[in-house]
Amino acid sequence: MSTETVKFQAHLQRGGLGLEEMKRLLLAFAELGDVDEVTKRALRENLLGKTSGWMVKDMLYAFRRRFLSDSGLPPADLIALFLKGRVSEVAKNQVLFPYFVVTDPLVERCYRDLVLSRISNPGQLTKEDVRAYLEELSAHHPELAKWSEELRRRWSRGFLTLLRRFGLMERSPGKGLKRLWLLPEPFAFFWFWFWERGGSFWFAAEQTLWELLQVNRQQMEELLVEGRLRGWWSYQRSGRIVEFQPRFLVLWEWLENALG
């Protein structure tokens, strides 16, 4: 039996989730413009409010992996502009969510197989379900077979914490999964980015990111209409015939003028 080429790692156990800490680091990066300066501030000025230097270093590692790697998503300075905009905390978290998924292959695999597969009937998800799935994956991933039972338990808890923190699961001790209902601002953030990169309505519309954000065709249509009503773009559609024209040429302009 052949093994899959992707190698899974326990990234959730190094730096943890740290959602609020990631926001602070993004804002500091936008201000300082250099990850080394951010590192100095985090270590010298206790930017993250942690008592352990090792914990700070682990969070900096998680920050680099999530937001300074080539994920195909908007870069850290544009994320920070969104975080500083006039948007709700829910919208901010929805913008950050994909970065926690696409930069961690094991999180993405579990999210797709244990969460997205149940969108039509969300049901429940338990730590035992996640641990059992890790055991199933280990048949094709020797690196997972080497994990201790304690590490599997901790990673499973961390995965459920991630879902809860991003509003995809009931608060503890609840086990029910919840749908993600993407808000207009996060949708426009990613839509403008893909439009800027591809220059095509269909390039933006067919990105796999929408699946991760649980946006189906009907919801995409509703979000496109909402963006038109807010003056972010002009949009008309009849079947496969689409007229789409953004009011802002690049994502940066939308962030500065629509959210600033």
MOSUL-V97509 format. One record per pair of residues at least 4 apart in sequence whose ideal C-beta (glycine too) atoms are under 8 Angstrom apart, sorted by the first residue. I is the first residue (numbers start at 0). J is the second residue. D is the distance in Angstrom with one decimal. If there is no record, write none. Layout:
i = <I/I>
j = <J/J>
d = <D/D>
This chain:
i = <0/0/1/2/2/2/3/3/5/6/6/6/7/7/7/7/7/7/7/8/8/8/8/9/9/9/9/9/10/10/10/10/10/10/11/11/11/11/11/11/11/11/12/12/12/12/13/13/13/14/14/14/14/14/14/14/15/15/15/15/16/16/16/16/16/17/17/17/17/18/18/18/18/19/20/20/20/21/21/21/21/21/21/21/22/22/22/22/23/23/23/24/24/24/24/24/24/24/24/24/25/25/25/25/25/25/25/26/26/26/26/27/27/27/27/27/28/28/28/28/28/28/28/28/29/29/29/29/29/31/31/31/32/32/33/34/34/34/35/36/37/37/37/37/38/38/39/40/40/41/41/41/41/41/41/42/42/42/45/45/47/47/47/49/49/49/50/51/52/53/54/55/56/57/58/59/60/61/62/62/63/63/64/64/64/65/65/65/65/66/66/66/66/67/68/70/70/70/70/71/72/72/72/72/72/72/73/73/73/73/73/73/74/75/76/77/77/77/77/77/78/78/78/78/79/80/80/80/80/80/80/81/81/81/81/81/81/81/82/82/83/84/84/84/84/85/85/86/86/86/86/86/87/87/88/89/89/89/90/90/90/90/91/92/92/92/92/93/93/93/93/93/93/94/94/94/94/95/96/96/96/96/97/97/97/97/97/98/99/99/99/99/100/100/100/100/101/101/101/103/104/105/105/106/106/106/107/107/108/108/109/109/109/109/109/109/110/110/110/111/111/111/112/112/113/113/113/113/113/114/114/114/114/114/115/115/115/117/117/117/117/118/118/121/121/121/121/122/122/123/123/123/124/124/124/124/124/124/124/125/125/126/126/126/126/126/127/127/128/129/129/129/129/129/130/130/130/130/131/132/133/133/133/133/133/133/134/136/136/137/137/137/137/138/140/141/142/146/146/146/147/148/149/150/151/152/153/154/155/156/157/158/159/159/159/160/161/162/162/162/163/163/163/163/163/165/166/166/167/167/167/167/168/168/168/168/168/169/169/169/169/169/178/179/179/180/180/181/181/181/181/181/181/181/182/183/183/183/183/183/184/184/185/185/186/186/186/186/186/187/187/187/187/187/187/188/188/188/188/189/189/189/189/190/190/190/191/191/191/191/191/191/192/192/193/193/193/193/193/194/194/194/194/194/194/195/195/195/196/197/197/198/199/200/200/200/201/201/202/204/204/207/208/209/209/210/213/214/214/214/215/216/217/218/219/220/220/221/222/223/223/223/223/223/224/224/225/226/226/226/227/227/227/227/229/230/230/231/231/231/231/231/232/232/232/232/233/233/233/233/234/234/234/234/235/235/235/236/236/236/245/247/247/247/247/248/249/250/251/252/253/253/254/254/255>
j = <138/139/139/139/140/141/139/140/104/104/140/142/104/105/108/136/140/142/143/103/104/105/142/13/105/146/150/154/14/61/64/103/105/106/15/16/103/106/154/157/158/161/150/153/154/157/57/60/61/54/57/58/59/60/61/62/57/58/61/157/99/157/160/161/164/21/47/58/61/22/92/95/164/23/24/47/58/25/58/61/62/65/66/95/26/82/91/95/27/46/47/28/37/41/46/47/58/59/62/66/29/62/66/75/78/79/82/30/79/82/83/31/37/40/41/46/32/33/34/37/66/75/76/79/75/76/79/80/83/36/37/40/36/76/37/38/63/67/39/40/41/46/59/62/42/59/43/44/46/45/46/47/55/58/59/52/55/56/49/55/54/55/58/54/55/58/54/55/56/57/58/59/60/61/62/63/64/65/66/67/67/68/68/102/103/70/98/99/102/74/75/78/98/75/102/97/98/101/102/101/97/98/101/189/192/208/77/78/188/189/192/250/78/79/80/81/192/250/251/254/82/94/95/98/83/84/251/254/255/258/259/86/91/94/184/188/254/258/91/94/259/184/254/258/259/258/259/90/91/182/184/258/91/182/92/93/166/182/94/182/184/185/95/96/164/165/166/165/179/181/182/185/212/184/185/188/189/99/100/165/179/212/101/189/208/211/212/102/103/106/161/165/106/107/110/211/107/208/211/107/108/109/154/110/158/161/111/211/112/136/113/114/129/132/133/158/114/115/211/115/116/211/116/132/117/124/128/129/132/118/124/162/167/176/210/211/213/121/122/124/176/178/213/175/176/177/178/175/176/174/175/176/128/129/159/162/168/174/176/129/174/130/152/155/156/159/131/155/132/133/154/155/158/159/134/151/152/155/135/136/137/143/146/151/154/155/151/140/143/141/143/144/146/144/144/145/146/150/151/154/151/152/153/154/155/156/157/158/159/160/161/162/163/168/171/164/165/167/168/176/167/168/169/170/171/179/177/179/176/177/178/179/173/174/175/176/177/173/174/175/176/177/213/212/213/213/218/185/186/212/213/214/218/222/186/187/222/225/226/229/188/258/189/212/190/212/214/222/226/191/222/226/231/253/257/192/250/253/254/193/206/208/212/194/203/226/195/245/247/249/250/253/196/250/197/202/203/206/208/198/199/200/202/203/245/248/249/250/202/202/203/202/203/204/241/243/205/241/206/209/219/211/212/214/219/214/218/218/219/222/219/220/221/222/223/224/236/225/226/227/232/234/236/243/228/234/229/231/232/234/231/232/233/234/257/246/257/245/246/247/253/257/243/244/245/246/242/243/244/246/241/242/243/244/241/242/243/240/241/242/253/252/253/256/257/252/253/254/255/256/257/258/258/259/259>
d = <7.3/7.1/7.8/5.4/6.6/6.4/5.2/6.5/5.1/7.7/7.5/5.6/5.9/4.1/7.4/7.2/5.5/5.9/5.7/7.9/7.9/6.8/7.4/7.0/7.6/7.2/6.1/5.5/7.6/7.1/6.9/4.8/7.2/7.4/6.7/7.2/7.2/6.9/5.7/3.8/6.6/7.1/6.9/5.9/6.2/6.6/5.0/6.2/6.7/7.8/3.9/4.6/7.8/5.7/3.2/7.8/7.6/7.6/7.6/6.8/7.5/6.9/5.9/5.6/5.9/5.6/7.8/5.1/6.3/6.9/6.9/6.9/5.6/6.8/6.4/4.8/5.3/6.3/7.8/7.4/6.0/6.8/7.3/6.7/6.5/5.9/7.2/7.5/6.2/5.9/6.4/6.2/6.1/7.0/7.4/7.5/7.4/7.4/4.6/7.8/6.5/7.8/6.4/5.7/5.5/4.6/6.1/6.5/5.4/6.3/7.1/5.9/4.9/6.0/7.5/6.2/7.2/7.9/6.6/5.2/7.7/5.1/7.1/6.5/7.1/5.2/3.4/7.0/7.8/4.1/5.6/7.0/7.5/7.7/6.9/6.3/6.7/6.3/6.6/6.5/6.2/7.9/7.7/7.9/6.2/5.7/5.6/5.1/5.1/7.7/4.4/5.7/5.5/7.7/6.0/6.8/6.0/7.8/6.9/7.8/7.9/5.6/5.9/4.6/5.1/7.4/7.7/7.0/6.4/6.3/6.5/6.4/6.5/6.5/6.3/6.6/6.4/6.0/5.8/7.2/4.6/7.1/5.7/5.4/7.8/7.9/4.6/6.3/4.9/7.8/4.5/6.6/6.0/6.2/5.8/8.0/6.5/5.2/5.5/7.5/6.1/6.3/6.9/7.4/7.2/7.5/4.3/6.1/6.9/7.4/4.7/6.3/7.2/6.3/6.8/6.8/7.6/5.9/6.6/6.6/6.4/6.6/7.2/7.8/6.4/6.7/7.3/4.3/7.3/7.7/7.9/7.0/7.0/5.5/7.7/5.6/6.1/6.8/5.5/7.8/7.9/7.5/6.4/3.1/6.4/5.7/7.7/4.1/6.1/8.0/4.8/6.2/7.1/7.3/6.3/6.4/7.0/6.5/6.7/4.8/4.6/5.5/6.6/6.3/7.6/5.8/7.1/7.6/7.3/6.1/6.1/4.1/7.4/7.8/4.7/5.5/7.9/6.7/6.7/4.9/7.7/7.5/5.6/7.8/6.0/5.7/6.8/6.0/6.8/6.7/6.4/7.6/5.5/5.0/5.6/5.9/6.1/7.9/7.3/6.4/6.2/6.4/7.9/5.9/6.8/6.9/6.2/7.7/6.1/7.1/5.1/7.6/6.6/6.4/8.0/5.9/5.0/6.4/7.3/4.9/7.1/8.0/5.8/6.8/7.4/6.0/6.7/6.7/6.1/7.7/7.2/6.9/6.6/6.2/6.9/7.6/7.2/5.3/5.5/7.8/6.1/6.5/6.1/6.7/3.8/6.5/6.5/7.4/6.3/4.1/5.4/6.8/5.3/7.1/7.0/7.4/6.8/6.2/5.5/7.4/5.5/6.2/6.9/4.4/6.0/6.3/6.2/8.0/6.5/6.5/7.7/3.8/5.5/6.9/6.6/5.1/6.5/4.9/6.6/6.4/6.5/6.0/7.2/5.2/7.0/7.0/7.6/5.3/5.5/7.6/3.9/4.1/7.5/7.9/7.0/6.8/7.9/4.5/5.3/7.7/7.1/6.5/6.3/6.1/6.2/6.5/6.3/6.4/6.7/6.3/6.5/6.8/6.3/6.4/7.9/6.0/6.5/4.2/3.9/7.3/7.3/4.7/7.4/6.2/6.6/7.6/6.4/7.0/6.5/5.6/7.9/5.9/7.2/7.6/6.9/5.5/6.0/2.9/6.7/4.5/7.9/6.6/6.1/6.2/4.4/7.8/8.0/5.7/5.3/5.1/7.0/5.5/7.0/6.8/6.9/6.1/5.9/4.7/6.3/6.8/6.4/6.9/6.7/7.6/5.8/7.9/7.2/4.4/7.3/5.9/8.0/5.5/5.6/6.6/7.7/6.8/7.0/8.0/7.8/6.4/7.6/6.0/7.7/6.2/5.4/7.4/6.1/6.6/6.8/7.2/4.2/5.1/6.5/5.0/5.9/6.2/3.8/5.3/7.9/6.8/7.5/7.6/7.5/4.8/6.0/7.8/5.0/5.6/7.5/2.9/6.3/7.0/6.9/6.0/5.1/4.4/5.7/7.8/7.5/7.8/6.7/7.1/6.2/4.2/6.6/7.6/7.9/4.9/5.3/7.1/7.0/6.5/6.6/6.2/6.2/6.5/7.5/6.4/6.4/6.7/7.8/5.2/7.8/7.9/6.5/7.0/6.4/4.3/5.5/7.0/7.3/6.1/6.4/4.5/7.6/6.2/7.9/7.1/5.9/7.1/6.6/6.1/6.4/6.3/4.5/5.7/7.1/7.1/4.8/7.3/7.7/7.0/5.2/7.9/7.4/4.5/8.0/7.0/4.8/7.4/7.8/4.0/4.1/6.5/7.1/5.8/7.6/6.3/6.3/5.9/5.0/7.3/5.5/6.7/4.8>
